[in-house]
Amino acid sequence: MDYVSALVPPVVMAVFFIGLIRVIVKTQGGAMKAKEDAAVDAAIARAESARQASSTTEA
């Protein structure tokens, strides 16, 4: 019976991990995908412009 008690925690963790991955995959996309993509693109553009502005002031 020791082998059963040794295997239970990894099996339980694996089941929860698989469930988490399924939730993450299922929530990708959907109605809000375009809005989320636009928000990420805007954040990247702001970071890039701030980086360029700081490099021009240093030169």
C-alpha positions in Angstrom: 0.0 0.0 0.0 3.0 2.3 0.3 3.2 2.6 -3.5 -0.4 3.8 -3.7 0.3 6.6 -1.2 3.4 7.5 -3.1 1.6 7.7 -6.4 -1.5 9.7 -5.3 0.0 13.2 -4.9 1.7 13.2 -8.4 -1.5 11.8 -10.0 -3.6 14.5 -8.3 -1.2 17.2 -9.4 -1.2 15.9 -12.9 -5.0 15.9 -13.1 -5.1 19.5 -11.9 -2.4 20.6 -14.2 -4.2 19.1 -17.2 -7.3 20.8 -16.1 -5.5 24.1 -15.9 -4.0 23.7 -19.4 -7.5 22.8 -20.8 -9.0 26.0 -19.2 -6.2 28.1 -20.6 -6.6 26.7 -24.1 -10.4 27.0 -24.1 -10.3 30.6 -23.0 -8.0 31.7 -25.8 -9.8 33.5 -28.6 -13.5 34.1 -28.4 -15.3 37.4 -28.6 -12.7 39.4 -26.8 -9.7 38.2 -28.8 -9.5 41.3 -31.0 -9.8 43.6 -28.1 -7.1 41.8 -26.1 -4.8 41.7 -29.1 -5.3 45.4 -29.7 -4.4 46.1 -26.0 -1.3 44.1 -26.2 -0.2 45.7 -29.5 -0.8 49.2 -27.9 1.3 48.3 -24.9 4.1 47.0 -27.1 4.0 50.2 -29.2 4.1 52.4 -26.0 7.1 50.4 -24.7 8.9 50.6 -28.1 8.3 54.4 -28.4 9.5 55.0 -24.8 12.6 52.9 -25.5 13.3 54.9 -28.7 12.7 58.2 -26.9 15.1 57.3 -24.2 17.8 56.2 -26.7 17.5 59.5 -28.6 17.9 61.6 -25.5 21.0 59.6 -24.5 22.7 60.1 -27.8 
